Amino acid sequence: MSPLPKDKVIKIGVLSLQGAFEEHIACLSRLKVEPCEVRLQEGLDGLSGLVIPGGESTTMARLMRDYGLTAPLRKLIRSGLPVMGTCAGMIVMSRGAADLGAPALDVMDIDVRRNGFGRQIDSFEADLSIPAIGEETYHGVFIRAPFIERTGPGVEVLARLADGTAVAARQGNMIALSFHPELTGDLRLHDYFLDIVRNSVKR
């Protein structure tokens, strides 16, 4: 694990309008950074990074609009704020998502398929090869999960299922995951995201 810069407080916001935000906060706390719930625009002040959790993407997109968060979030992320979106978080970050209507944040050059593997009953788990976090496989938990249909030229696919379906990607300071890393005891993806945050803070 990379050391934190001694002169910087690493403050990670977790969008807490809906979904699995408490589980992400618990993971970040275990990694000794300062997590905070973000519900209003004021909660965006002073963040080093942001996690957008899983949940229900249409509800999340609507609440972001209702609370006036969409435009400020888009501006911060496009200016370089590191962000990790999981499941619904990936959907609202994407440039296009079937059946979502207009893009919510439109910050990551990917198109995704909502509920790509089916309904709740079709949820599953799979061991993934993610070289960016080490040789040991990562156990992914997929719940009404989306998948990535298209990636732009600046996007790196981090993980695929055995059939080649892309389920994790990175573009600059942004990470998007189809699955729920907060539901496992494996903190490597959160720590990988924090490395991106640390490198951003040092600049």
Steps between C-alpha positions, in 0.01 A plus 500: 500500500637841405563746786275804526664837437581632847384854422169403338172378640350241268128570513287266289139586439243225454184603317236411758168574332408134456661158477794325669682807630543377860696195384741719302547727799591196711758386241659844479514525880693174511755656265558789740369786290224746586172399335201734504142478378412731211136603459514872426728727298678615816620142551715525189732759656852381573466150361807308382283239325146370467329161500165459323345179638268239364127544531224581251642709219183683391421594861859608560504715186169663599618573855823653372291736289256573783782587743686711246801270491516400134669807353745557791599131500551500124719810524714358782553164331581656164754723676678191633334395827565124536177298503409134534154390387365155583199341328247788486794734553650375175171560321464863609865569410467360149457689176207281407281241672217318326160586651639768735409782263737795496840434660514604866861610548639418154860499624640163388530394138314171536156373405342251736207261503280536808395168660726346238491151648131497588288567807573451871456124470781496242755650739822302525859493626818445300875496555665767290851555377590864569874540434496862619446384861718186499517141383244357743149487356232735631158365601241719329141526624259590218150613603271612217829605350570704190780423259710714268393491135746755358820667614653814355865530396612635838341219702691200635301184572611368839299176514289272284286198566605167350286573191679830440234731640663815640406561863761748625674793336717801570526834324748739656390557861171314450426133577172329411404154629199285413520319833498581873847509661347629823325165555822299530777510756752571224606864513739493204275694262429769758874522566568517125260793482671664798835471319346703217379752757843521667674555169249773415545671837881503465486700177 
